[in-house]
Amino acid sequence: MATDTTLTDTTARAAETPDAPQPYAELGLADDEYQRIREILGRRPTEAELAMYSVMWSEHCSYKSSKRHLGYFGDTTTAEMREKMLAGIGENAGVVDVGDGWAVTFKVESHNHPSYVEPYQGAATGVGGIVRDILAMGARPLAVADPLRFGPADAEDTRRVLPGVVAGVAGYGNCLGLPNVGGEVVFDRTYAGNPLVNAMCVGAMRAEDLHLAHASGTGNKIILFGARTGLDGIGGVSVLASATFDGDESAGGRKKLPSVQVGDPFTEKVLIECCLELFAKDVVVGIQDLGGAGLSCATSELAAAGDGGMYIDLDRVPLRAEGMTAAEILSSESQERMCAVVAPSDVDAFMEICRKWDVIATEIGEVTDGANLVINWHGETVVDVPPRTVAHQGPVYDRPYARPASQDDIQSATPDSLTRPSTPDELRDTLLRLVSSPDLASRDWVTQQYDRYVRGNTVLAQPADSGMIRVDESTSRGVAVSTDCNSRYVYLDPYRGAQLALAEAYRNVATGGAQPLAVTNCLNFGSPEDPGVMWQFERAVHGLADGCAELGVPVTGGNVSFYNQTGDTAILPTPVVGVLGVIDDVRRRIPTGIGNEPGESLLLLGDTRDEFGGSVWAHVVHGHLGGTPPEVDLERERLLAEILVAGSRDGMISAAHDLSDGGLAQAIVEMALVGQCGARLLLDPDADPFVQLFSESAGRALVAVPRTEELRFTEMCSARGLPWRKAGVADEQSDQLEIQDVATFGLDELREAWEGTLPKLFA
């Protein structure tokens, strides 16, 4: 930002020099937005005020292009769904009651563009930021997950970005001592130049320990604690996360390259323990983490949620760079910082706890009985604004949206005319090709870099369908989480595709034995200035909201990430859906691998149809994307989940895996390899083997049941109206997977195909 080094730009000077030019456009503000700021203040803004409004009114912080549509989540949330929530949309993270006095908080956010500029630090600070969101609710962070998307696996730039991102996720999460229990790794050409790095965190607390971000109580002190404030990350939310990249996006080729935040996980680890002790000693009135928009966000949001004004003295802010301006201090996104509201009588105790943990803590202001957020610097007022106008009253756009004219052509280009394998040899070759493709190959090369079992409470982790964490060691109560989205499905039909993402995450939680309870999301799309992109967004939001209403699971919060495109090339629409479920006793969890009981029966639950629109087979074998995605039946998904949860609770299921990408063939291969157990798969002699093996019909799961429980389980399915078919048997004495009348595979052959792909590309 241009700065007058001889004269501070105070509010008084701003009033005296109304025509002084200001770089509002360079900060991402439109002409009418700048004029509205002048109308709010009755004068031009100071440099510091302009910086605050520019970051807080950015797409990333204000949701100005999405807010009108996001309201539909509230419109479709019933009273019964709200009863499950202790905190919802608008808070740092959603919080739900999981029983026995426990509350769980979870959220997923994006750190996409910074992770392309600097993969390691972009991904690392994405993890750090979402962990602080969970911490700010009063919870101990328990686990993280990382939905990731990259360009083609064999592309040169993917080989630059992916290892750095994975190392950043691992480096930060491992140092925090947080297990990484789930996520995705997806490849598609549309993510080249614009990877998606979404980070999820889940935490737990006693329900009465919930903390919210508000600054109430005149005279209460504002304390900034954690790391010092530096120059890193300035402009991150207003430039990197709120604009489209143009042309060459390689390092040195960008027109807009603000610094990416630099993370220090060891500082954050100490900050976590310090915060938890502050909460335990009840010396915090309100708290807010400093992430996107830094102090601008923390001070304005705390003040806006309180019952008065706020005074801040920027000269008290501990800095790690010399010569920082007021605007830079307010806009810095330096990591590992928190802002707390503390009663005067508790300040000494607060400071003592911070000293114990060697955490820098500084009183920088107080809550006032005024109406404005007032910030002084060098003894002069540089900010005097109504806080709600900064935090919550930014512009709201009703962006034009329209179904693209090309959508009919996309849907009419069905995969029906594609050549299908028909002979046993062709089916065998197809299975091996898909299993070894980057789309379906094992993610072990990625997940082995993460500590999945630190702290000893991980019950399930990759390659299981969902991650599961023990919350209460005395009762073994736990929670499961899964994130999913097939962006090809969303591209073909945004409404149905979003519901399929919800259905898969819901099903994945249930296959572990947990009852799905609540939803979070990270909605990644291209430019909102493109009517076709906004149509995709509107349809996806409505599909997800309607689906949640039908399943009775509330959306507790989420994130919108727009401008995910390079030039005119937008990413495939990617509304990542995270589902959280609860399980009364994690000892009843259902593993993925077969071979846990002698001679388990394999049962296929659900209906299989000829559905290949957006499938892995069409994509990998033919490079085809067209038609319509599989049908979605949410009532069937609910029934399937109820059967799986009941089977877990009553000890009737010894292994389970949902059917999604790659269909039945992929499911049985993974179950055999994870369990290191042979199996014989029986196909229906009256149905097409290709459709049975590779269809991606939704609402299905492959389960293994002990022979002693087969009759009881199948009678339950029949009584509840859930279709089932005997699909084979596990054979713990065998080292082969036999698909009857099709092919026989050695487990070593399958393992080499499944596990060898990513190491060859990235090791």
N, C-alpha and C positions, 0 to 999 in steps of 0.2 A: 504494500500500500504506500502511495506517495505520502510523505510526512513533512510538515513544516518544522524544521529542527530548531527554529528560533522562537517560536511562539506556540504554546499549547493550544490545541483547538478545543476550547471550552464551550460550554453551552451559551455563555454570554457572548463569546466571539461569534458563534454560529448565528445568534440573533442579529448581531451587528453587521454580518457579511452574508446576506441571503443569497447573493449571486456568485459566491465563490464556487468555482468548478469542483466537482467531486467525481471520483472514478467508480460510480455506482455500476455502470455497465460491466466493467472489468471484474466486479465482484459478483456478477450473475444476476443483478437486479434489472428488471425491465423498466422502461420509462414510466409507465403508470404505477408500478410498485414504488419507485422512488418518489413520485408525486404524492402517493398515499402516505408515505412516511412523513413527508413535509406537512401534510394536512393533520396528521395525528399530533405532531409536535408543535405545530404552529410556527415553524421555522425550519431551516435546513438542519439535518442531523450533523453532529460532530463526527470526526473520523471514527471515534470509538463507537458511537451509536450506529453509524453506517455499517461498521464491521459486525456489530451484534445483529442488526436486522438482516444483513445479507446472509449470514450463516443460518440464522433461525428461520428465515423465510425461504431457504433453499428447498429444493424438491425433497432432499433427504430428510430434513427436519420437520418441514411444515406439511408434507403430504398434500401440497396444493393441487396437484393434478388427480389425486386419488381419493381425496377426502369425501367427495360427494358419493362415490361408489362404496367406500368402506362403511358408510353408515348403514348399508344393507345388512351387515353382520348384526348390528344392534336390532334392526327391524325384525329379524328372523329368530332372535334369541328369546325363547319362552321363559316364563317365570320359573318353571321347573329346571331349565338349564342354568338359570342365574343362581339358583340355590346351591349349585355345586361350586360356585366361584366365590373366593374371598377377596380377590382383586382381579380386574379385567382390563379391557382395552383402555389405554391412556396411562397406565402405570408403567413402571420400568419393566415389569414382567407380570404375566398372569399367575395367579395363585389359586389352587384348588384344595379342598378338604379331602384327604384320602383315608380318614378314619383313625380311631384310637388317639385323637387329639393331634394328629400330624397334619401339616399342610405342606404341599409341594409346589414349587414355583419353577416355571420353565419358559424358555423363549428361544427363538432363532432369529438371527440378524445376518445381514450381508456385509462383506468387506471385499467387494468384487474388484473395483477399479484399482484401489491401492495394491491389491495382490498381483495385478499385472505389472504395475510399475516396479514394485520391489517385492517379489513373491514371498521371501522369508518373513520380513517384517510386516507386510500386509496381512498375511495369514496369522502370524503370531499375535498381532495386536487385535485382530478380529476375535480371537479366542479370549484375550484379556478383557476386551470390552464387554462381551456377553457374560463373562463370569462376574464382572462388577455389577451388571444389571441384576443378576440373581442375588448378589451380596447386598445390594441396596434395598432389597425387600426384607432383609433380616435373616436370610437363610444361609446355611452352610452349603456352598457348591459341592455337589456330589459327583458329577460326571459331565463329560462333554461329548458331542457328536459333530461330525463335519460333512455335510452334503457338498460335494465338490464336482465341478464340471469344467472340462477342458476341450480344446480343439482336438483334431484327429490325433490318435495316440502316436502315430509315426511322424508327426509334423515336427520340424526343427524347433519351433517356438514352444511347443508343448513340452519338449525335452528340457527347455529352460525353465518354464513356469512350474510344471508339476512337481519336480523334485524339491524346488524351493518352497512351494506351498506346503507340501507334506512335511518337510523339515521344520517349517515355522509352526505348524499345528502341533507337531510332536514336541518340538523344543519348548514351547510355552506351556502346553498342557502337562508334559512330563515333569517339568520343573515345579509346577504347582502341586503335583501329586494328585492330579485328577485323572481317573481312568477315561479313556476314549472308548465308548461302547457301541457306537453306531455311525451311520452316515452313508454316503454313496460316492462312487467315482464313476462319472459318465463322460463319454467322449462324443463330440459332434463338431462338424466343421463350423457351425455357427458360433461356437464358443472360442474359436481362434481369434486372438486379439481381445477377447472379453471373457475371461474365465469367470465362473461363479464360485466364490468362496463364501459359503454360508456356514455360520457357526451356531451351534445349539448348546445350551447348558441347562442342567436340571439341578435344583437344590431343595433342601428340606429344612423345616423348622417346626417347633411347636406352634399351633395355630395362634396362640395368644401373643407370640413374639413377632407378628407381622409388623413391618415398618413401611410407612408411605412417605413420599417426597412432598413435604409441605413445610413452610416457614411460618409458624404461628407463635403468638406470644410476644407482645411488645417488650423490647429489652433483651430478648434471647439473642445469644451470640452466634455468629456465623464463623465456623472454623474450617479452614482448608487444611487437609492433611494427606500425607502420602508423598509422592515424588515432587521435586521442584518443577517449575514451569519453564519450558524452553521454546525454541522456535520450530520444533517438529510438528508436522500435521496441519500447519496453518493453511486454511482453504480447503481442507480435505472434503468436508461435506458440501461446500458450495461450488467446488470445481470438479474434483475427481468423481464425486458420487452424484452430481446433479447436471451433468452435461455429456454430450456424445463426443467420443474421440473422433478426430478427423485425421485421415491419411495415415502416415507412418506413426505407429504407436510404440515402436521399439525405444529402448532407452536412448535418449538424445534426440529422438525424432518427434517428441511431443511439443505441441504449442503451449500446453498447460501442464506444468510439472511442479506443483507444490510438494513440499517434503512429505513423505509418508511417515507416520508415527513410528517411533522406535520404542520397543517394549523391553521391560526388565521383569521377567517372571519372578525373580527372587524378591524384588521389592513388592510385587503384588501378593506373593505368598504371605509375607509378613503383614501386609495391609489387611488381608483376609482375616488372619488370626486376631489382629488388633480390633477390627470392626466387630468380630463376634464377641470379644470380651466387652467392648463398649455396649453392645446390645444386652449382654448378660447382666451388666451392672446398671442398666436402665438409665444411661446418661445421655441418650440421644432423643430429641423431639422429632426431628425429621432428617432425612439423609438423601443425597443424590450423588450418583457417580459422575465423573467428568469424562465423557466420551466425545462423540461428535459435537462440535461447537464449543467444547470446553467450558470455561467459566461463563460464557454468554448463555449457554444452555442451563447450567446448574443454578446460577443466580436468578435468572428470569423465571425458570420453572418453579423453583422453590418459592419465590415471592408471589408468583401468580396463583399458586395453590394455597397460599396462606391467607391471613385475615388482615394484613396491613402492608406496609412498604418495607424497603430494605435499604440499608446504607452499606457500601463497600469501599474500603480504602485500598486501592491497587498497590500502593507503595509497600504494603505489608506482605504482598504475595512473594513467597520465596522463588527466586529465579535462578536458572542455570545458564543464562545468556546475558551478556551485557548490552545495554542500549535498547532494550525492547520498548516499543511504544505501547500506549494503553490499548490500542486496537489489537496489537499482536498478543499481548497478555490475555485479552479477552477471547481471542480466536484460537489460541494455541490448543492443540489436541494432544498435548503430552499425556502419556499414559500413567496408570497407577495413582490416580488422584481421586479423592472423595471430598464432598462438602457436607458438613453437618450443621444442624441447628441445635444449640445446646442452651439449657437454662443457666443463668449466671451462677446459681448455686452449685451446678455440676461441672463448671469449667475446670476447676482444679483437678477433680477426679478424672475428667476426660483427658487432660494433659498428662496426668500421671500414667495413665494406661498407655498413651502414645509413647511416652518416654521409655516405659518398660519394653515396648516392642521396637524401640529405636526408629519410630516413625515421626517424621517432621510434621508438626502441627502448629498452625498459626491462626490466631484470631484476626479475621480480616474485616469484620463488620458486625452489624446487628439488625434485628427486626425493628422497624419503626412503626409509629402510629400514622404515618403518612400514606399516600396512595401510590407513590412512585418508587421505582428502583433508582437510587441515586448512587453514582460511583465517582469517587474523587481520585485524582492522580496528581502528584506533585502539588498538593494543597489546593487544587482547583477542580471544579465539577466538570467532568468530561462526559457523563451520562446522566440523564434525568428523564426517564421514560416510564409510561404505564406498563408494568411487566407483562400483563396479559396480551398487550398488542405485540410484544416480541415473541412470547412463548406460544400463544394460542389463537391469535387473531390475524394470522398471515393471510395472504391472498388465497382464494379458493377458486379454481378454474373449472369451468364446465367444458372440458375439451371435447371437440367434435369426435364422434366415433361412428364408424360405419363398417358393415361387413364387407370385406374386400371382394371385388369383382372376381378375383381369382379363386375364391373359396369353393365355388361350384365345380370348377375344373379340378381342384385338388381332391375333392371328395368323389368326383366321378372317375378319377384315375385309380380304380380299385386294383388290388393285387391279384384278382381272379385270373388274369391272363398270364401270370408269371409261371414259368415252368417249375413244376413240383417234383421232388424226388418220389419215385414209386417203387423201385426195386430195393431189396434188402441192402445191396451194396451202396446204392444212392442214399438211402436213409442213414446208413452207418456213417458215410462220409459227411453227410450234412450235420449229424450230431457232433462229430469231432470238430468240424469247422466252426460251429457255433460255440461249443464249449471253450475252444481256444481263442475265440475272437476277443478283442479288447472290451467289447460290450458285455461279455459274460464271464470272462476269465477271472480266476481268483484274485481278490484284492489283498492277499496276504503280504505282498511286497510293500504295500502301503501300511496296512494295519499293524504289521510287526514292528514298525517304527514307533508305534504308540504304546504306552504302558496301559494295557487294558484291565489290569487286575490290581493296581496299586490301591492301598488302604483295605483290601481284603473283602470288600462288599460287592464286588462284581459277580453277578450270578450268570448272566448271558452277555456275550459281546460278539462282534463280527467273528465268523460268518453267520451267526444266528440271525433270524429274521428281525429281531428287536434286541436292543440292549436292556438289561435288567439289573437294577441296583437294590440291595437290601437297605431299607431306611431305618428300621428298628431292629437292633440285634437281639432284643429280648423276646420279641414276638415273631421275628422273621418277616414282618410286613415289608413289601417292596413295591417299586414302580418300574414300569417298562416304557421305553420310548422308541419310536421309529420315525424316520423321515423318508418321504418318497415323492417322486414325480416322474412320470414318463412324458417328457416334453413333446415327443412325436405325437402322442395321443392328443395333447392339448393343442398342438398345431392343427391337427385334423378337425377337432371339434372342441373349442375351449371350454364349453359348459360341461360336456361329458368327460373331457380329459381331466378337469379339476376334480370331478367326483371320483374318477378312477384313481387319482392320486390319493384322495381321502380314503377310498375303499382299501387300497393296498396298505397304507400305513395302519389303518384300523385293523385289518386282517393280520398284519405282521405282529402287532401287539398281542392279539388274541392267540396266535399260534404259539406264543410263549406261555400262555396260560393266564394272562392278565386281562382284566375287564377294561376296555377302552373308556376313558373318562372325559378327556378334554383335548382341544386342538390349539396349536399355534401355527403360524405360516410365515413364509418368506417369499413374497411375490416378485419374481424377477422377470422384467419385460424390457422391450426396446424403448424407443422414444415416445413419450406421451403426446408429442406434437404430430405423430402419425396417426390418422384416424383408424387405420387398420389395427395398429397396436392397441389403441384404446378400446377398440371393439373386443379384441382378445382379452384384455384386462377386465372389462365389464362383464363379459360372459363367464370368465373364470371365477370372478368374485361371486356372481350369482349362483354358479354351479356349486361352489364350495359352501356358501352360506345355506343354500337349500339342502345340500347333502347333510350338513351338520344338524340342521333342524330335523331332518327325517331320522337321523340316527340318535338324536338327543344328546349330542356332545357339543358343548359351547366352544366358540372361538374366544380364547382368553387374551389374545394379543398377537402381534406379529410385526412385520416389516415390509415396506414396499421399496423395491430397487428398480428405478427407471433408468433410461438412457444406456441400457446394456446393448450397445451396438457400435460398430465401427463404420463410420461413414453412413451409407445407406443400408448396411447389412445388419439386421437385428438378429438377436439370438432367437432360438425357438422359445416360445413362451413357457416359462418355467415356474409355476406356482408350487414351490416346495411346501408340503404339508407335513407337520409334525404332530403325531398323536401320542398322548400319554395315557397309560393304563395303570391300574392298581391291582396287586395280587396280595391276598391275605397272608400267604405263606410261601416264600420263594422256594422252599424245599419241594413244593409241588410244581415247580416250573417245568416246561416241556422243552427238551433239547432238540436240536436240529438233526443230529446224526442218528442213524439207525444202529441196531445191534446192542441195545441196552437190555433187552430181554431175549431169551432163546426163542428162535423161530417166530419172530413177530409177524403178524399179518399186516400187509400194506393195503390201505383203503383209500380210494380216491373219492373225495367229497365234492359235490357240486356237479354242474352240467358243463359238458364240453361241446362247443360249437365251432363251426368253420369261420374263425375270426382271425384275420391276418393283417388288417389295416394298421399300419404303424408298428408292425411286429419286428422283432430282432431278425427273424428269418428274411423278411422282405428287405430289411435295411442292409444286412451283412452280405447276403447271397446275391441280391439283385440291385442294391443301391436305390431301392424304391421307397418313396414316401407318398402315400395317397390312399384314398378310400375313407373309411370311417373306423374309429377305434372300437374295441369290444363293447358290448352292451354292459350297462351297469344296473344292478338290482340291489339297492341298498337294504331292502328288507331281507333279502337272501344273505347279504353280508352280516346283518345283525344276527340272523339265525345261526349262520356258520360260527360267528364269534361266541354265541351262547353255548353251542355244542362243544367248541374247543375249550372254553373256560370250565364247563361242567366236567368234561373229560379230564382236565388237569386236576380239578378239585377232588374228583372221585378216583383218581389213579387209574383211569382207563386208557390213557394215551401215553406211550413211551417215547414218541418222537413225532414232530410235525414240521411241515414246511409249506409255505404258501406257494401257489402257482401264479407266476407273473411272467416276467421276461424269459423267453425260451421255453415256457410251458412245462409239461410233464417231464420231458427229457432232461431239461436242466435241473428240475427239482430232484429227480431220483439220482442223478449223477452227484449232486452236492450232498444229498443225504448219505449216500454210500461212502463218499470220500471223507466227509467230516466224521462219520462213525467208524471209518476203516472196516467196513462190513460189506460183504457181498450181498447180492439180491437177485431175485428173479421177478421181472416185470411182465405182467399179463395184460395184453391188449384185448379189446373187444373184437372178436372175429367178424362182427357184422358192421364195423365202422372202419373208416379210412385210417390206416396206421399213421400217415403223415399228419392228419388233423389231430389224432390222439396225442402224438408226441410233441407237436410244436405249436398247437393253438395256444393263444394267450387269453382265452376266455377268463373273465373275472369270477370272483366268488367261489374259488376252489382251493382246496388244500389236500396234500397227501399226508396221511397220518399212519404211524405204526402203532399197533395195539397188541398187547400181550395176548397169546392165544386164549388164556383164561378169561379175558375181558371182551373178546370179539363179539360174542352173542349179545352181551349186555349193551355194548356200545352201538352195534348196528340196530338193535331194537329201539334204542333211544333216538337214533337218526330217523328211522322209519316212522316212529310215533310223532316226531316233530316235523316231518315232511321234508327232511333234507336228503336229496338224492345221494346214493353212495354205490360204489362198485368195488368188488374185491379186485385189487390191482396187482397182487403179487405177495411175495414173502421175503423177509430178510433171512440171510444165511450167514451167520457169524463164522462159520467154518470155511466159507468160500472167499476167494480173492478175485471174483469175477462179478460183473453185472451182465445178466442175460436178459435181453428183451426178446421174449418168445416169438419165434418165427421171423425175427428181423436180424438180430446180430448179437454177438457176445463180445464183451470188452473186458480186458484185464484191468483191475483197479490201478495198476502201475501205469498202464497206457493212458487211462483217463486222467490220472494225477499229473502226468507229464504234460498233457494237453492243457489241462485247466490251470496248473500252477506255473507253467513256464513262460507265459506270454509277457506279463509286465516286467519280470526281471530282465528278459531279453531286450526290452525297449528302454528301460530306465536304470537298471542296476549299474 
